[in-house]
Amino acid sequence: MTAMPIQRHIDLTPYNTFAVAAVANYFAPVAGRDDLRAVLDGAGDRSRLILGGGSNILFTRDFDGLVIKNEIRGIRVVREDHDHAWVRVGAGEDWDGFVRWTLRHRLYGLENLASIPGAVGASPIQNIGAYGVEVGDCLEAVETIDLTSGAPRCYQASECALGYRTSIFKQPPRDRYFITAVTFRLSKTARLVTRYADVARAIEGLDPADLDAEMLSDVIRHIRRSKLPDPDELGNAGSFFKNPLVAPDQFAALVAGHGDMPHFSEPDGPVKLAAGWLIEQCGWKGRRVGACGVYPRQALILVNYGGARGEEILALARDIAASVKSRFGIDLETEPRII
Ligand SMILES: Cc1cc2nc3c(=O)[nH]c(=O)nc-3n(C[C@H](O)[C@H](O)[C@H](O)COP(=O)(O)OP(=O)(O)OC[C@H]3O[C@@H](n4cnc5c(N)ncnc54)[C@H](O)[C@@H]3O)c2cc1C
């Protein structure tokens, strides 16, 4: 196979779901390890950025170095026993396409993560999660190539330091480990997670015996369509802020002043607050600033109404974070990568 040559001056607008304009000085799609090796040989010491579906990134400037676009495909069952199948997936596979594949093959565990944009390779990076399930619940291993030495390294799930929207791959040195494949351990028996309030409401009245994993994933797709903007129609990167975690004593002080503050607490753990609610309380929901704004149906999502620059979106995010800090004393952390 001949590797694609490194391309020059590529407009990244179609490669990020915010649809903001930015130019990559060098750009190389890679479809396999040979491509990657060839690209690295020709790349010299240019700075690198690895890109999947561009759904968790905000470009606020052109990228002077090399953007490596992951297009490594392939889905294969590599092991099986009575209860489980281990499925190895090329990191450039579309995440939602893979979720659909699991359901077609009667393999379960990822149905609540239906309809999340992006590529499989990025799924462990922020331990994607939705509706009571995280990818870490089914993660077995992550295969990487160290871009500085070219050496392969496989991380078992227990080595990935998975947490709420985080993992070892979100820590420095970023862009050193190129994820080439991810292996998932999927169950042959569906154990449906329906405790999340929106889901529980949507299936109310349904006999649990009539609900299967495919229906549950359809319910979740429907909920998501009604709440989240479609990036093909309105540029966005999903939740722009993480839900903040606060210590129980800080929460006690907060709730004394705001009795209706939504929260989720774990026994003996920190309390998770709803960033969207905090933002809404500060009056941001639905507000438009120039070509960008806060999505009217979900205050956690910043949107590009067309032609917004990355810096404008970042400035809006900073203003929002400053007002939450000033009203509640809470620091909001951004979820997408800012370039
Ligand atoms: C409408 C919408 C809804 C969303 N809903 C959710 C949700 O419910 N839950 C959730 O967790 N997220 C959600 N997201 C965020 C996003 O879809 C996920 O984080 C997704 O996993 C990002 O995948 P990607 O391929 O687009 O990553 P990119 O945006 O391309 O990259 C994200 C980061 O990962 C790095 N990276 C990507 N691929 C690799 C690789 N192969 N090797 C090494 N580094 C790599 C990049 O350098 C970057 O730092 C949503 C986004 C949108 C637009």
The ligand as an SDF file (V2000), in Angstrom:
LIG
                    3D

 53 58  0  0  0  0  0  0  0  0999 V2000
  -23.4590   16.7150   19.5580 C   0  0  0  0  0  0  0  0  0  0  0  0
  -22.3710   16.1070   20.4330 C   0  0  0  0  0  0  0  0  0  0  0  0
  -22.7180   15.2780   21.4770 C   0  0  0  0  0  0  0  0  0  0  0  0
  -21.7290   14.7090   22.2930 C   0  0  0  0  0  0  0  0  0  0  0  0
  -22.1170   13.8960   23.3070 N   0  0  0  0  0  0  0  0  0  0  0  0
  -21.1840   13.3400   24.1080 C   0  0  0  0  0  0  0  0  0  0  0  0
  -21.5810   12.4700   25.1660 C   0  0  0  0  0  0  0  0  0  0  0  0
  -22.7580   12.1890   25.3610 O   0  0  0  0  0  0  0  0  0  0  0  0
  -20.6030   11.9490   25.9610 N   0  0  0  0  0  0  0  0  0  0  0  0
  -19.2810   12.2170   25.7550 C   0  0  0  0  0  0  0  0  0  0  0  0
  -18.4460   11.6870   26.5120 O   0  0  0  0  0  0  0  0  0  0  0  0
  -18.8800   13.0280   24.7430 N   0  0  0  0  0  0  0  0  0  0  0  0
  -19.7880   13.5860   23.9160 C   0  0  0  0  0  0  0  0  0  0  0  0
  -19.3980   14.4130   22.9030 N   0  0  0  0  0  0  0  0  0  0  0  0
  -17.9670   14.7200   22.7210 C   0  0  0  0  0  0  0  0  0  0  0  0
  -17.2630   13.8530   21.6430 C   0  0  0  0  0  0  0  0  0  0  0  0
  -18.1840   13.3230   20.7410 O   0  0  0  0  0  0  0  0  0  0  0  0
  -16.4570   12.7000   22.2660 C   0  0  0  0  0  0  0  0  0  0  0  0
  -15.5190   13.1940   23.1880 O   0  0  0  0  0  0  0  0  0  0  0  0
  -15.7280   11.8820   21.2060 C   0  0  0  0  0  0  0  0  0  0  0  0
  -15.1370   10.7510   21.8010 O   0  0  0  0  0  0  0  0  0  0  0  0
  -14.6240   12.6600   20.4830 C   0  0  0  0  0  0  0  0  0  0  0  0
  -14.1840   11.8470   19.4010 O   0  0  0  0  0  0  0  0  0  0  0  0
  -13.4260   12.4720   18.1590 P   0  0  0  0  0  0  0  0  0  0  0  0
  -12.9510   11.3400   17.3250 O   0  0  0  0  0  0  0  0  0  0  0  0
  -14.2970   13.4520   17.4690 O   0  0  0  0  0  0  0  0  0  0  0  0
  -12.2060   13.1990   18.8590 O   0  0  0  0  0  0  0  0  0  0  0  0
  -11.4270   14.5010   18.3610 P   0  0  0  0  0  0  0  0  0  0  0  0
  -12.2770   15.6950   18.6300 O   0  0  0  0  0  0  0  0  0  0  0  0
  -10.9280   14.3130   16.9940 O   0  0  0  0  0  0  0  0  0  0  0  0
  -10.2150   14.4930   19.3800 O   0  0  0  0  0  0  0  0  0  0  0  0
  -10.4260   14.7010   20.7630 C   0  0  0  0  0  0  0  0  0  0  0  0
   -9.0790   14.5840   21.4800 C   0  0  0  0  0  0  0  0  0  0  0  0
   -8.5870   13.2560   21.3570 O   0  0  0  0  0  0  0  0  0  0  0  0
   -7.3350   13.2260   20.6780 C   0  0  0  0  0  0  0  0  0  0  0  0
   -7.3720   12.0530   19.7780 N   0  0  0  0  0  0  0  0  0  0  0  0
   -8.3520   11.7270   18.8990 C   0  0  0  0  0  0  0  0  0  0  0  0
   -8.0950   10.5430   18.3230 N   0  0  0  0  0  0  0  0  0  0  0  0
   -6.9150   10.1090   18.8400 C   0  0  0  0  0  0  0  0  0  0  0  0
   -6.1040    8.9420   18.6510 C   0  0  0  0  0  0  0  0  0  0  0  0
   -6.4610    7.9930   17.7710 N   0  0  0  0  0  0  0  0  0  0  0  0
   -4.9540    8.8140   19.3630 N   0  0  0  0  0  0  0  0  0  0  0  0
   -4.5950    9.7690   20.2540 C   0  0  0  0  0  0  0  0  0  0  0  0
   -5.3040   10.9030   20.4680 N   0  0  0  0  0  0  0  0  0  0  0  0
   -6.4510   11.0670   19.7720 C   0  0  0  0  0  0  0  0  0  0  0  0
   -7.2470   14.5400   19.9190 C   0  0  0  0  0  0  0  0  0  0  0  0
   -5.9030   14.9430   19.7270 O   0  0  0  0  0  0  0  0  0  0  0  0
   -7.9990   15.4720   20.8740 C   0  0  0  0  0  0  0  0  0  0  0  0
   -7.1460   15.8720   21.9080 O   0  0  0  0  0  0  0  0  0  0  0  0
  -20.3550   14.9930   22.0540 C   0  0  0  0  0  0  0  0  0  0  0  0
  -20.0080   15.8280   20.9810 C   0  0  0  0  0  0  0  0  0  0  0  0
  -20.9970   16.3750   20.1660 C   0  0  0  0  0  0  0  0  0  0  0  0
  -20.6100   17.2340   19.0070 C   0  0  0  0  0  0  0  0  0  0  0  0
  1  2  1  0
  2  3  1  0
  2 52  2  0
  3  4  2  0
  4  5  1  0
  4 50  1  0
  5  6  2  0
  6  7  1  0
  6 13  1  0
  7  8  2  0
  7  9  1  0
  9 10  1  0
 10 11  2  0
 10 12  1  0
 12 13  2  0
 13 14  1  0
 14 15  1  0
 14 50  1  0
 15 16  1  0
 16 17  1  0
 16 18  1  0
 18 19  1  0
 18 20  1  0
 20 21  1  0
 20 22  1  0
 22 23  1  0
 23 24  1  0
 24 25  2  0
 24 26  1  0
 24 27  1  0
 27 28  1  0
 28 29  2  0
 28 30  1  0
 28 31  1  0
 31 32  1  0
 32 33  1  0
 33 34  1  0
 33 48  1  0
 34 35  1  0
 35 36  1  0
 35 46  1  0
 36 37  1  0
 36 45  1  0
 37 38  2  0
 38 39  1  0
 39 40  1  0
 39 45  2  0
 40 41  1  0
 40 42  2  0
 42 43  1  0
 43 44  2  0
 44 45  1  0
 46 47  1  0
 46 48  1  0
 48 49  1  0
 50 51  2  0
 51 52  1  0
 52 53  1  0
M  END
$$$$
